[in-house]
Amino acid sequence: MKEKIVEKTIRLVLLFAGLVVAHLGVTLFLLADLGADPFNVMIQGLRLLVMKTGITSTHGTVHMVICFLIILILLIVDRSYVKAGTVVCMFCGGPIIDFFTWCLGGLEIGGRTMPVKIIVLILGCVILASGMSLVIRSDAGTGPNDLVGVVISDKTKKSFGIVRILTDVAFVVTGFALGGKFGAGTLICAFLVGPVAEKCMPVSERIVAATLKALTQNGEG
């Protein structure tokens, strides 16, 4: 029992580390000012739809509600995918982005030349993908929007990279149809993050396994 608690704690710590790395990437991506990521383009569109009904809502509120609905659906489809880390991802992402935005805001990336903005954008996508792969491979839970790709990939036995591209494109199309805005960065993100995350997953899996082995052995010693 004690060993299981220790293992779950280590997995949650690794998940949070991946979450921090991933949201550093998201922050760089957003500061490049070349368009929101695919999921948030859909959130933009849904927020506009909600506001047309006369209900006042913020982007963060709609994001939280949609993530909560995804979790509910997954609890019905296959509850094994929803873990403690899923809830951690749901509530911690926004504050982490706010922190990095405060730290990096002085760089004024959005006002720099286009080549610099594109380099920062691609760097952000790669950092996002590497952090996301660690979150997924920590096996402590995955962010609600990322879980959509994970579940579809597992159920269909298809490549996560391809599934992620298809789900991101679906998010963009849905968001655009509802009035959401996107830019070149949105498309780069849609076609880059999934394949890079898939390439990073074996490395993340080895990091998780090595960390668990080292810390549990030290605990036993």
Backbone as a chain_set.jsonl record, in Angstrom:
{"seq": "MKEKIVEKTIRLVLLFAGLVVAHLGVTLFLLADLGADPFNVMIQGLRLLVMKTGITSTHGTVHMVICFLIILILLIVDRSYVKAGTVVCMFCGGPIIDFFTWCLGGLEIGGRTMPVKIIVLILGCVILASGMSLVIRSDAGTGPNDLVGVVISDKTKKSFGIVRILTDVAFVVTGFALGGKFGAGTLICAFLVGPVAEKCMPVSERIVAATLKALTQNGEG", "coords": {"N": [[0.838, -1.206, 0.0], [1.896, 1.259, 0.901], [3.98, 1.507, -0.946], [2.566, 1.863, -3.323], [1.366, 4.346, -2.89], [3.62, 5.971, -2.747], [4.601, 5.626, -5.37], [2.478, 6.724, -6.888], [2.594, 9.351, -5.997], [5.114, 10.148, -6.949], [4.646, 9.934, -9.694], [2.714, 11.93, -10.009], [4.241, 14.176, -9.383], [6.065, 14.147, -11.514], [4.244, 14.497, -13.577], [3.378, 17.106, -12.991], [5.76, 18.48, -13.422], [6.057, 18.079, -16.167], [3.794, 19.457, -16.954], [4.425, 22.093, -16.274], [6.602, 22.543, -18.032], [5.266, 22.171, -20.502], [3.447, 24.302, -20.454], [5.133, 26.445, -20.421], [5.945, 26.317, -23.029], [3.453, 26.83, -24.263], [3.085, 29.475, -23.424], [5.207, 30.826, -24.727], [4.39, 30.352, -27.318], [1.946, 31.803, -27.353], [2.905, 34.403, -26.812], [4.271, 34.945, -29.132], [2.331, 35.838, -30.779], [0.913, 34.94, -33.089], [-1.449, 33.701, -33.494], [-3.934, 31.734, -31.752], [-3.671, 28.507, -30.045], [-5.029, 25.433, -31.484], [-7.141, 24.268, -29.815], [-7.895, 26.425, -28.228], [-8.813, 28.199, -30.133], [-11.218, 27.02, -30.765], [-12.439, 27.359, -28.273], [-12.65, 30.144, -28.235], [-14.56, 30.504, -30.286], [-16.751, 29.126, -29.171], [-17.207, 30.679, -26.926], [-18.093, 33.064, -28.103], [-20.468, 32.109, -29.153], [-21.869, 31.493, -26.804], [-22.094, 34.059, -25.712], [-23.833, 35.255, -27.478], [-26.255, 34.393, -26.601], [-26.76, 36.014, -24.564], [-25.543, 35.541, -22.198], [-23.015, 36.408, -20.012], [-19.586, 35.723, -20.24], [-16.23, 34.612, -19.559], [-13.155, 33.88, -21.314], [-11.626, 32.041, -19.905], [-13.541, 30.863, -18.255], [-15.258, 29.517, -20.048], [-13.389, 27.75, -21.123], [-12.796, 26.191, -18.86], [-15.305, 25.01, -18.376], [-15.725, 23.499, -20.741], [-13.565, 21.706, -20.565], [-14.328, 20.379, -18.247], [-16.68, 19.158, -19.16], [-15.591, 17.438, -21.058], [-14.196, 15.73, -19.374], [-16.367, 14.558, -18.02], [-17.608, 13.184, -20.142], [-15.576, 11.371, -20.782], [-15.511, 9.922, -18.433], [-17.761, 8.441, -18.781], [-17.243, 7.077, -21.18], [-14.728, 5.716, -20.775], [-13.595, 5.383, -17.784], [-11.088, 4.878, -16.788], [-9.202, 6.51, -17.897], [-9.388, 8.965, -16.714], [-7.797, 10.553, -14.197], [-6.21, 11.586, -11.09], [-4.312, 13.431, -11.916], [-5.472, 14.529, -14.176], [-7.356, 16.326, -13.251], [-5.609, 18.035, -11.925], [-4.214, 19.111, -14.129], [-6.327, 20.458, -15.337], [-6.926, 22.574, -13.569], [-4.493, 23.871, -13.08], [-3.165, 24.807, -15.365], [-3.852, 27.442, -16.411], [-2.974, 29.355, -14.321], [-0.184, 28.764, -14.418], [0.523, 29.598, -16.997], [-0.064, 32.314, -16.707], [1.932, 33.008, -14.864], [4.343, 32.54, -16.33], [3.895, 34.328, -18.407], [4.044, 36.745, -17.067], [6.74, 36.601, -16.334], [8.074, 36.539, -18.826], [7.019, 38.566, -20.29], [8.308, 41.037, -20.627], [10.027, 40.667, -22.736], [8.743, 41.259, -25.051], [7.947, 39.802, -27.385], [5.942, 39.635, -29.328], [6.149, 42.035, -30.702], [8.363, 41.928, -32.26], [10.458, 41.117, -35.189], [9.132, 39.21, -37.974], [10.585, 36.735, -38.598], [11.803, 36.215, -36.079], [9.549, 35.926, -34.45], [8.398, 33.636, -35.58], [10.391, 31.723, -35.079], [10.33, 31.694, -32.259], [7.716, 30.823, -31.936], [7.784, 28.195, -33.083], [9.69, 27.056, -31.39], [8.242, 27.229, -29.016], [6.146, 25.441, -29.638], [7.548, 23.009, -29.804], [8.587, 22.776, -27.191], [6.17, 22.718, -25.804], [5.139, 20.274, -26.826], [7.051, 18.427, -25.876], [6.804, 18.661, -23.095], [4.128, 17.924, -22.847], [4.271, 15.256, -23.647], [5.598, 14.14, -21.472], [3.724, 14.543, -19.455], [1.658, 12.851, -20.391], [2.961, 10.322, -20.411], [3.57, 10.044, -17.756], [1.548, 8.765, -16.607], [-0.289, 9.556, -14.717], [-2.493, 10.866, -15.235], [-3.999, 12.992, -17.73], [-4.158, 16.143, -19.444], [-7.437, 17.434, -20.089], [-8.123, 18.241, -22.836], [-5.984, 17.129, -24.256], [-6.417, 14.484, -23.688], [-8.46, 13.727, -25.378], [-7.218, 13.17, -27.851], [-5.504, 11.118, -26.967], [-7.265, 9.074, -26.08], [-8.742, 8.497, -28.445], [-6.643, 7.673, -30.084], [-5.755, 5.376, -28.693], [-8.082, 3.755, -28.738], [-8.554, 3.393, -31.463], [-6.198, 2.396, -32.31], [-4.394, 3.89, -33.74], [-1.735, 6.087, -34.902], [-0.612, 8.435, -32.49], [0.344, 10.945, -33.247], [-0.853, 11.434, -35.776], [-3.578, 11.292, -35.096], [-3.731, 13.41, -33.289], [-3.225, 15.584, -34.988], [-5.537, 15.466, -36.595], [-7.567, 15.88, -34.668], [-6.862, 18.438, -33.78], [-7.184, 19.942, -36.12], [-9.934, 19.614, -36.382], [-10.772, 21.038, -34.118], [-9.96, 23.633, -34.879], [-11.478, 24.095, -37.221], [-14.095, 23.926, -36.182], [-14.016, 26.036, -34.303], [-13.478, 28.227, -36.012], [-15.768, 28.219, -37.603], [-17.579, 29.077, -35.751], [-16.79, 31.617, -35.3], [-14.315, 32.037, -34.142], [-10.859, 33.167, -34.034], [-7.9, 32.64, -35.917], [-4.386, 32.188, -36.685], [-1.306, 32.026, -38.608], [0.287, 30.711, -36.8], [-1.462, 29.015, -35.486], [-1.987, 27.006, -37.344], [0.582, 25.977, -37.708], [1.008, 24.953, -35.16], [-1.043, 23.029, -35.072], [-0.151, 21.091, -36.884], [2.348, 20.396, -35.978], [2.711, 19.876, -33.163], [1.496, 17.364, -32.347], [2.926, 15.218, -33.842], [5.573, 15.775, -32.882], [5.261, 15.406, -30.123], [4.665, 12.672, -30.115], [7.114, 11.628, -30.952], [8.635, 12.318, -28.764], [7.622, 10.791, -26.717], [8.714, 8.093, -26.176], [11.159, 8.787, -24.959], [10.239, 10.244, -22.758], [8.921, 8.208, -21.446], [11.036, 6.602, -20.655], [12.288, 8.36, -18.9], [10.372, 8.565, -16.869], [10.3, 5.866, -15.988], [12.978, 5.5, -15.144], [13.179, 7.427, -13.121], [11.243, 6.554, -11.274], [12.389, 4.072, -10.591], [14.864, 4.851, -9.469], [14.104, 6.496, -7.262], [12.402, 4.841, -5.762], [14.15, 2.79, -5.089], [15.983, 4.188, -3.516], [14.295, 4.815, -1.453], [13.795, 2.323, -0.378], [16.308, 1.725, 0.43]], "CA": [[0.0, 0.0, 0.0], [2.79, 2.401, 1.001], [4.709, 1.6, -2.208], [1.662, 2.413, -4.336], [1.203, 5.776, -2.599], [4.881, 6.606, -3.148], [4.652, 5.633, -6.83], [1.494, 7.695, -7.389], [3.112, 10.689, -5.69], [6.203, 10.42, -7.9], [4.024, 10.136, -11.01], [2.074, 13.249, -9.988], [5.315, 15.177, -9.428], [6.546, 14.152, -12.898], [3.176, 15.107, -14.36], [3.395, 18.557, -12.779], [6.958, 18.974, -14.099], [5.708, 18.13, -17.585], [2.783, 20.5, -17.104], [5.148, 23.369, -16.248], [7.333, 22.641, -19.298], [4.296, 22.331, -21.583], [2.839, 25.631, -20.429], [6.168, 27.379, -20.865], [5.804, 26.294, -24.489], [2.205, 27.524, -24.611], [3.308, 30.904, -23.204], [6.024, 31.309, -25.85], [3.495, 30.276, -28.472], [0.999, 32.914, -27.274], [3.632, 35.664, -26.881], [4.656, 35.175, -30.529], [1.194, 36.586, -31.326], [0.625, 34.483, -34.456], [-2.679, 32.903, -33.464], [-4.111, 30.845, -30.606], [-3.57, 27.085, -30.353], [-6.305, 24.94, -32.024], [-8.194, 24.079, -28.824], [-8.378, 27.725, -27.776], [-9.605, 28.786, -31.217], [-12.56, 26.493, -30.555], [-12.977, 28.008, -27.078], [-13.04, 31.487, -28.672], [-15.818, 30.384, -31.017], [-17.816, 28.731, -28.245], [-17.5, 31.836, -26.081], [-18.93, 33.96, -28.902], [-21.789, 31.476, -29.231], [-22.498, 31.676, -25.5], [-22.391, 35.473, -25.523], [-24.999, 35.584, -28.3], [-27.456, 34.057, -25.833], [-26.911, 37.026, -23.53], [-24.814, 35.128, -20.997], [-21.659, 36.968, -19.948], [-18.607, 34.682, -19.892], [-14.833, 34.872, -19.906], [-12.512, 32.783, -22.049], [-11.238, 31.036, -18.922], [-14.728, 30.152, -17.768], [-15.683, 28.586, -21.104], [-12.34, 26.725, -21.192], [-12.984, 25.31, -17.711], [-16.549, 24.259, -18.565], [-15.517, 22.51, -21.804], [-12.688, 20.662, -20.003], [-15.15, 19.617, -17.308], [-17.579, 18.321, -19.968], [-14.762, 16.372, -21.644], [-13.957, 14.767, -18.291], [-17.623, 13.825, -17.8], [-17.789, 12.254, -21.27], [-14.58, 10.303, -20.647], [-15.925, 9.061, -17.313], [-18.774, 7.533, -19.33], [-16.611, 6.238, -22.211], [-13.733, 4.842, -20.139], [-13.164, 6.163, -16.625], [-9.695, 4.603, -16.437], [-8.365, 7.582, -18.421], [-9.517, 10.153, -15.861], [-7.079, 10.322, -12.945], [-5.989, 12.796, -10.29], [-3.545, 14.382, -12.713], [-6.362, 15.198, -15.126], [-7.918, 17.468, -12.517], [-4.481, 18.947, -11.707], [-4.007, 19.799, -15.41], [-7.476, 21.325, -15.593], [-6.925, 23.756, -12.713], [-3.182, 24.507, -12.933], [-2.65, 25.345, -16.622], [-4.017, 28.895, -16.503], [-2.036, 30.066, -13.444], [1.196, 28.577, -14.877], [0.68, 30.498, -18.147], [-0.019, 33.681, -16.16], [3.245, 33.194, -14.249], [5.358, 32.662, -17.381], [3.62, 35.565, -19.142], [4.613, 37.799, -16.23], [8.199, 36.481, -16.387], [8.603, 36.731, -20.178], [6.322, 39.664, -20.967], [9.236, 42.116, -20.95], [10.751, 40.381, -23.985], [7.935, 41.861, -26.128], [8.147, 38.959, -28.56], [4.934, 39.941, -30.345], [6.494, 43.233, -31.459], [9.627, 41.717, -32.985], [10.336, 40.801, -36.606], [8.443, 37.951, -38.251], [11.445, 35.546, -38.407], [11.97, 35.971, -34.64], [8.268, 35.437, -33.945], [8.206, 32.261, -36.058], [11.335, 30.89, -34.328], [9.785, 31.557, -30.902], [6.515, 30.008, -32.071], [8.18, 26.79, -33.286], [10.32, 26.65, -30.13], [7.138, 27.026, -28.084], [5.438, 24.207, -30.0], [8.407, 21.867, -29.456], [8.602, 22.698, -25.726], [4.822, 22.255, -25.448], [5.017, 18.853, -27.162], [7.904, 17.617, -24.997], [6.161, 18.648, -21.781], [2.885, 17.157, -22.969], [4.613, 13.828, -23.701], [5.922, 13.721, -20.108], [2.436, 14.471, -18.758], [0.95, 11.643, -20.847], [3.686, 9.122, -20.021], [3.638, 9.929, -16.299], [0.447, 7.851, -16.278], [-0.983, 10.051, -13.528], [-3.607, 11.653, -15.758], [-3.639, 13.849, -18.857], [-5.037, 17.291, -19.625], [-8.686, 17.045, -20.763], [-8.106, 18.364, -24.299], [-5.017, 16.15, -24.782], [-6.999, 13.15, -23.523], [-9.273, 13.412, -26.559], [-6.323, 12.502, -28.789], [-4.993, 9.881, -26.36], [-8.321, 8.054, -26.087], [-9.022, 8.107, -29.84], [-5.473, 6.918, -30.553], [-5.767, 4.053, -28.053], [-9.247, 2.976, -29.165], [-8.474, 3.081, -32.898], [-4.854, 1.843, -32.561], [-3.746, 4.738, -34.733], [-0.64, 6.924, -34.419], [-1.041, 9.606, -31.736], [0.663, 12.141, -34.018], [-1.884, 11.633, -36.803], [-4.846, 11.567, -34.409], [-3.637, 14.755, -32.729], [-3.401, 16.522, -36.105], [-6.952, 15.446, -36.992], [-8.387, 16.525, -33.627], [-6.546, 19.869, -33.789], [-7.861, 20.515, -37.293], [-11.367, 19.65, -36.042], [-10.939, 22.16, -33.191], [-9.826, 24.881, -35.637], [-12.644, 24.237, -38.112], [-15.255, 24.224, -35.325], [-13.858, 27.383, -33.771], [-13.601, 29.203, -37.106], [-17.179, 28.24, -38.002], [-18.321, 29.803, -34.712], [-16.292, 32.989, -35.223], [-12.994, 32.117, -33.523], [-9.812, 33.67, -34.91], [-6.639, 31.896, -35.88], [-3.348, 32.715, -37.552], [-0.342, 31.042, -39.115], [0.76, 29.926, -35.669], [-2.457, 27.973, -35.185], [-1.789, 25.902, -38.285], [1.876, 25.365, -37.384], [0.772, 24.181, -33.938], [-1.904, 21.887, -35.392], [0.568, 20.052, -37.629], [3.671, 20.134, -35.404], [2.718, 19.413, -31.774], [1.197, 15.933, -32.253], [4.066, 14.386, -34.249], [6.732, 15.965, -31.993], [4.928, 14.734, -28.856], [4.786, 11.228, -30.329], [8.553, 11.325, -30.993], [9.192, 12.515, -27.417], [7.024, 9.871, -25.74], [9.624, 7.039, -25.695], [12.129, 9.396, -24.042], [9.505, 10.549, -21.531], [8.637, 6.942, -20.774], [12.292, 6.178, -20.01], [12.507, 9.282, -17.773], [9.452, 8.144, -15.806], [10.746, 4.565, -15.466], [14.248, 5.676, -14.434], [12.911, 8.194, -11.899], [10.561, 5.651, -10.341], [13.34, 3.067, -10.127], [15.866, 5.475, -8.603], [13.523, 6.985, -6.026], [11.907, 3.729, -4.96], [15.322, 2.082, -4.551], [16.506, 5.011, -2.425], [13.348, 4.699, -0.36], [13.978, 1.019, 0.232], [17.618, 1.708, 1.089]], "C": [[0.873, 1.255, 0.0], [3.542, 2.614, -0.306], [3.855, 2.219, -3.304], [1.465, 3.91, -4.143], [2.444, 6.546, -3.037], [4.958, 6.715, -4.673], [3.688, 6.664, -7.413], [1.955, 9.127, -7.143], [4.204, 11.089, -6.667], [5.632, 10.714, -9.288], [3.353, 11.51, -11.098], [3.108, 14.374, -10.061], [5.856, 15.295, -10.852], [5.513, 14.792, -13.822], [3.23, 16.627, -14.225], [4.616, 19.181, -13.449], [6.696, 19.107, -15.595], [4.721, 19.24, -17.878], [3.441, 21.884, -17.144], [5.889, 23.582, -17.562], [6.371, 22.92, -20.453], [3.734, 23.75, -21.618], [3.858, 26.754, -20.612], [6.103, 27.482, -22.388], [4.569, 27.041, -24.955], [2.394, 29.034, -24.487], [4.132, 31.513, -24.33], [5.18, 31.388, -27.116], [2.56, 31.484, -28.5], [1.703, 34.269, -27.407], [4.105, 35.983, -28.299], [3.555, 35.902, -31.296], [0.923, 36.238, -32.797], [-0.612, 33.587, -34.495], [-2.727, 31.998, -32.251], [-3.918, 29.392, -31.031], [-4.951, 26.562, -30.756], [-7.434, 24.814, -31.001], [-8.776, 25.427, -28.389], [-9.083, 28.512, -28.873], [-11.053, 28.302, -31.09], [-13.216, 27.144, -29.34], [-13.433, 29.437, -27.408], [-14.409, 31.457, -29.349], [-16.988, 30.041, -30.11], [-18.194, 29.891, -27.323], [-18.397, 32.835, -26.827], [-20.358, 33.427, -29.005], [-22.556, 31.673, -27.928], [-22.946, 33.121, -25.304], [-23.594, 35.925, -26.362], [-26.306, 35.273, -27.587], [-27.709, 35.077, -24.72], [-26.201, 36.699, -22.236], [-23.395, 35.693, -21.051], [-20.685, 35.875, -19.504], [-17.214, 35.124, -20.282], [-14.279, 33.678, -20.67], [-12.161, 31.647, -21.087], [-12.401, 30.21, -18.414], [-15.188, 29.11, -18.778], [-14.69, 27.435, -21.212], [-12.543, 25.702, -20.081], [-14.22, 24.419, -17.889], [-16.373, 23.168, -19.614], [-14.629, 21.367, -21.312], [-13.467, 19.762, -19.042], [-16.093, 18.674, -18.057], [-16.816, 17.162, -20.614], [-14.499, 15.292, -20.598], [-15.205, 13.926, -18.036], [-17.847, 12.784, -18.895], [-16.835, 11.075, -21.146], [-14.898, 9.377, -19.476], [-16.97, 8.053, -17.775], [-18.138, 6.553, -20.316], [-15.641, 5.232, -21.598], [-13.102, 5.601, -18.977], [-11.707, 5.922, -16.247], [-8.758, 5.715, -16.916], [-8.367, 8.82, -17.522], [-8.894, 9.866, -14.497], [-6.868, 11.653, -12.225], [-5.269, 13.87, -11.098], [-4.384, 15.134, -13.73], [-6.957, 16.455, -14.499], [-6.827, 18.503, -12.245], [-4.228, 19.776, -12.962], [-5.093, 20.832, -15.659], [-7.38, 22.639, -14.822], [-5.598, 24.524, -12.701], [-2.657, 25.193, -14.193], [-2.693, 26.86, -16.703], [-3.053, 29.669, -15.622], [-0.575, 29.936, -13.884], [1.474, 29.504, -16.059], [0.772, 31.946, -17.674], [1.359, 33.982, -15.571], [4.325, 33.399, -15.318], [5.152, 33.927, -18.22], [4.199, 36.76, -18.394], [6.143, 37.79, -16.321], [8.766, 36.913, -17.741], [7.997, 37.923, -20.913], [7.24, 40.79, -21.401], [10.016, 41.897, -22.232], [10.043, 40.964, -25.206], [8.107, 41.121, -27.446], [7.185, 39.321, -29.689], [5.268, 41.145, -31.191], [7.766, 43.086, -32.277], [9.375, 41.312, -34.436], [9.713, 39.418, -36.801], [9.34, 36.725, -38.099], [11.628, 35.19, -36.933], [10.693, 35.374, -34.065], [8.035, 33.98, -34.342], [9.135, 31.3, -35.32], [10.818, 30.635, -32.914], [8.554, 30.656, -30.912], [6.854, 28.519, -32.194], [8.841, 26.241, -32.028], [9.247, 26.361, -29.081], [6.389, 25.743, -28.35], [6.228, 22.974, -29.595], [8.453, 21.679, -27.939], [7.252, 22.198, -25.222], [4.696, 20.747, -25.662], [5.843, 17.98, -26.224], [7.304, 17.539, -23.594], [4.906, 17.808, -21.775], [3.177, 15.656, -22.98], [4.952, 13.298, -22.312], [4.652, 13.602, -19.265], [1.721, 13.167, -19.099], [1.633, 10.381, -20.321], [3.885, 8.995, -18.505], [2.581, 8.958, -15.789], [-0.236, 8.237, -14.964], [-2.223, 10.845, -13.923], [-3.114, 12.579, -16.843], [-4.624, 14.996, -18.952], [-6.262, 16.915, -20.44], [-8.648, 17.131, -22.289], [-7.115, 17.392, -24.942], [-5.566, 14.729, -24.688], [-7.858, 12.742, -24.705], [-8.424, 12.647, -27.568], [-5.809, 11.179, -28.27], [-6.022, 8.761, -26.451], [-8.608, 7.565, -27.505], [-7.877, 7.267, -30.39], [-5.465, 5.506, -29.992], [-6.896, 3.178, -28.598], [-9.159, 2.538, -30.624], [-7.148, 2.425, -33.276], [-4.115, 2.608, -33.653], [-2.654, 5.574, -34.075], [-1.172, 8.156, -33.685], [-0.798, 10.881, -32.532], [-0.408, 12.458, -35.051], [-3.216, 11.995, -36.165], [-4.85, 12.985, -33.86], [-3.823, 15.809, -33.829], [-4.88, 16.617, -36.488], [-7.837, 16.133, -35.954], [-8.122, 18.029, -33.589], [-7.221, 20.577, -34.96], [-9.364, 20.634, -37.034], [-11.662, 20.808, -35.089], [-10.924, 23.49, -33.947], [-11.056, 25.126, -36.508], [-13.89, 24.612, -37.305], [-15.188, 25.653, -34.804], [-14.047, 28.451, -34.824], [-15.05, 29.344, -37.555], [-18.025, 29.051, -37.022], [-17.819, 31.243, -34.526], [-14.946, 33.152, -34.542], [-11.944, 32.562, -34.526], [-8.554, 32.817, -34.796], [-5.662, 32.537, -36.849], [-2.423, 31.615, -38.02], [0.152, 30.135, -37.994], [-0.176, 28.801, -35.297], [-2.224, 26.756, -36.065], [-0.462, 25.189, -38.031], [1.721, 24.459, -36.161], [-0.003, 22.907, -34.245], [-1.129, 20.75, -36.047], [1.914, 19.676, -37.021], [3.625, 19.444, -34.045], [2.503, 17.898, -31.661], [2.366, 15.038, -32.637], [5.284, 14.535, -33.343], [6.481, 15.276, -30.652], [5.09, 13.228, -28.98], [6.258, 10.806, -30.344], [9.172, 11.413, -29.598], [8.727, 11.461, -26.414], [7.952, 8.734, -25.286], [10.659, 7.567, -24.705], [11.454, 9.696, -22.704], [9.216, 9.284, -20.734], [9.87, 6.433, -20.034], [12.589, 7.064, -18.801], [11.638, 8.868, -16.589], [9.938, 6.852, -15.162], [12.021, 4.709, -14.632], [14.045, 6.417, -13.112], [12.242, 7.323, -10.843], [11.532, 4.638, -9.742], [14.324, 3.666, -9.124], [15.283, 5.875, -7.253], [12.978, 5.859, -5.138], [13.055, 2.932, -4.346], [15.933, 2.846, -3.391], [15.611, 4.913, -1.195], [13.515, 3.394, 0.384], [15.302, 0.963, 1.003], [17.595, 2.526, 2.353]], "O": [[0.646, 2.187, -0.772], [3.728, 3.751, -0.739], [4.347, 3.001, -4.117], [1.403, 4.661, -5.116], [2.346, 7.626, -3.619], [5.33, 7.759, -5.208], [4.048, 7.397, -8.334], [1.738, 10.01, -7.974], [4.229, 12.218, -7.158], [6.083, 11.633, -9.971], [3.414, 12.172, -12.134], [2.885, 15.393, -10.715], [6.081, 16.401, -11.345], [5.864, 15.537, -14.737], [3.14, 17.349, -15.218], [4.53, 20.285, -13.987], [7.058, 20.107, -16.216], [4.795, 19.89, -18.921], [3.062, 22.737, -17.946], [5.823, 24.663, -18.146], [6.624, 23.794, -21.281], [3.566, 24.33, -22.692], [3.487, 27.885, -20.925], [6.193, 28.568, -22.961], [4.622, 27.797, -25.925], [1.924, 29.791, -25.336], [3.802, 32.586, -24.834], [5.249, 32.354, -27.875], [2.395, 32.119, -29.542], [1.172, 35.183, -28.038], [4.318, 37.147, -28.637], [3.811, 36.509, -32.336], [0.731, 37.121, -33.632], [-0.789, 32.805, -35.429], [-1.689, 31.543, -31.769], [-3.989, 29.071, -32.217], [-5.956, 27.182, -30.408], [-8.566, 25.208, -31.282], [-9.986, 25.561, -28.204], [-9.875, 29.405, -28.573], [-11.994, 29.073, -31.281], [-14.408, 27.448, -29.366], [-14.471, 29.887, -26.923], [-15.293, 32.258, -29.042], [-18.08, 30.59, -30.254], [-19.365, 30.063, -26.982], [-19.34, 33.381, -26.255], [-21.325, 34.186, -28.951], [-23.747, 31.983, -27.941], [-24.036, 33.378, -24.795], [-24.289, 36.871, -25.992], [-27.35, 35.829, -27.93], [-28.724, 35.021, -24.026], [-26.242, 37.478, -21.283], [-22.668, 35.479, -22.021], [-20.927, 35.186, -18.513], [-17.033, 35.908, -21.214], [-14.87, 32.598, -20.669], [-12.358, 30.47, -21.388], [-12.27, 29.01, -18.173], [-15.472, 27.967, -18.421], [-15.088, 26.282, -21.374], [-12.473, 24.496, -20.318], [-14.182, 23.225, -17.591], [-16.815, 22.037, -19.411], [-14.897, 20.201, -21.6], [-13.287, 18.544, -19.028], [-16.287, 17.53, -17.646], [-17.328, 16.047, -20.707], [-14.567, 14.098, -20.89], [-15.108, 12.712, -17.856], [-18.228, 11.648, -18.614], [-17.218, 9.927, -21.372], [-14.59, 8.186, -19.522], [-17.06, 6.95, -17.237], [-18.44, 5.36, -20.302], [-15.726, 4.035, -21.873], [-12.17, 6.379, -19.178], [-11.143, 6.686, -15.463], [-7.646, 5.851, -16.405], [-7.441, 9.629, -17.574], [-9.399, 9.04, -13.736], [-7.296, 12.705, -12.698], [-5.57, 15.058, -10.985], [-4.046, 16.256, -14.107], [-7.046, 17.505, -15.136], [-7.079, 19.706, -12.323], [-4.049, 20.991, -12.883], [-4.821, 21.936, -16.13], [-7.712, 23.698, -15.354], [-5.576, 25.703, -12.349], [-1.797, 26.069, -14.103], [-1.69, 27.497, -17.026], [-2.368, 30.565, -16.116], [0.196, 30.885, -13.743], [2.533, 30.128, -16.123], [1.589, 32.716, -18.179], [1.891, 35.076, -15.756], [5.127, 34.328, -15.221], [6.119, 34.527, -18.69], [4.77, 37.669, -18.997], [6.768, 38.848, -16.38], [9.805, 37.569, -17.805], [8.411, 38.249, -22.026], [6.994, 41.434, -22.421], [10.606, 42.837, -22.765], [10.651, 41.143, -26.261], [8.376, 41.724, -28.485], [7.561, 39.316, -30.861], [4.737, 41.284, -32.293], [8.196, 44.041, -32.924], [8.228, 41.178, -34.862], [9.761, 38.57, -35.91], [8.897, 35.738, -37.512], [11.611, 34.015, -36.569], [10.745, 34.426, -33.282], [7.537, 33.184, -33.545], [8.73, 30.191, -34.971], [10.859, 29.505, -32.426], [8.368, 29.831, -30.017], [6.279, 27.685, -31.494], [8.59, 25.101, -31.637], [9.33, 25.374, -28.35], [6.029, 25.026, -27.416], [5.657, 22.003, -29.099], [8.368, 20.552, -27.451], [7.19, 21.357, -24.325], [4.208, 20.029, -24.789], [5.391, 16.909, -25.818], [7.296, 16.473, -22.978], [4.643, 17.071, -20.826], [2.427, 14.872, -22.398], [4.64, 12.15, -21.992], [4.516, 12.679, -18.461], [1.238, 12.463, -18.212], [0.961, 9.47, -19.837], [4.321, 7.948, -18.025], [2.696, 8.405, -14.696], [-0.696, 7.383, -14.205], [-2.91, 11.419, -13.077], [-1.932, 12.921, -16.878], [-5.79, 14.851, -18.586], [-6.146, 16.148, -21.396], [-9.089, 16.204, -22.969], [-7.363, 16.885, -26.036], [-5.227, 13.871, -25.503], [-7.978, 11.555, -25.009], [-8.842, 11.609, -28.08], [-5.685, 10.218, -29.029], [-5.7, 7.641, -26.846], [-8.706, 6.36, -27.742], [-8.103, 6.271, -31.078], [-5.202, 4.546, -30.717], [-6.689, 1.999, -28.885], [-9.624, 1.457, -30.986], [-6.977, 1.955, -34.401], [-3.312, 2.04, -34.394], [-2.641, 5.753, -32.857], [-2.066, 8.841, -34.18], [-1.621, 11.797, -32.507], [-0.825, 13.608, -35.19], [-3.907, 12.9, -36.633], [-5.857, 13.686, -33.954], [-4.504, 16.813, -33.618], [-5.409, 17.711, -36.681], [-8.749, 16.879, -36.309], [-9.049, 18.814, -33.388], [-7.761, 21.672, -34.808], [-9.991, 21.623, -37.414], [-12.681, 21.485, -35.229], [-11.755, 24.364, -33.7], [-11.605, 26.228, -36.528], [-14.646, 25.502, -37.695], [-16.173, 26.39, -34.853], [-14.696, 29.467, -34.575], [-15.51, 30.447, -37.851], [-19.043, 29.633, -37.394], [-18.348, 31.992, -33.705], [-14.473, 34.276, -34.373], [-12.108, 32.364, -35.73], [-8.199, 32.341, -33.718], [-6.046, 33.322, -37.717], [-2.707, 30.429, -37.855], [0.405, 28.949, -38.204], [0.265, 27.746, -34.841], [-2.258, 25.619, -35.595], [-0.377, 23.965, -38.124], [2.238, 23.342, -36.133], [0.332, 21.833, -33.745], [-1.414, 19.579, -35.798], [2.56, 18.739, -37.49], [4.407, 18.527, -33.792], [3.25, 17.223, -30.953], [2.766, 14.182, -31.848], [5.963, 13.549, -33.055], [7.379, 14.636, -30.105], [5.591, 12.576, -28.064], [6.609, 9.752, -29.813], [10.112, 10.684, -29.281], [9.364, 11.261, -25.38], [7.976, 8.432, -24.093], [10.999, 6.892, -23.734], [12.023, 9.435, -21.644], [9.262, 9.287, -19.504], [9.766, 5.901, -18.929], [13.086, 6.576, -17.786], [12.104, 8.824, -15.451], [9.985, 6.746, -13.936], [12.138, 4.122, -13.556], [14.664, 6.076, -12.104], [12.618, 7.347, -9.671], [11.506, 4.376, -8.54], [14.591, 3.083, -8.074], [15.895, 5.624, -6.214], [13.083, 5.92, -3.913], [12.949, 2.453, -3.217], [16.354, 2.25, -2.4], [16.082, 4.923, -0.058], [13.397, 3.341, 1.608], [15.434, 0.297, 2.03], [18.611, 2.628, 3.041]]}, "num_chains": 1, "name": "protein.A"}
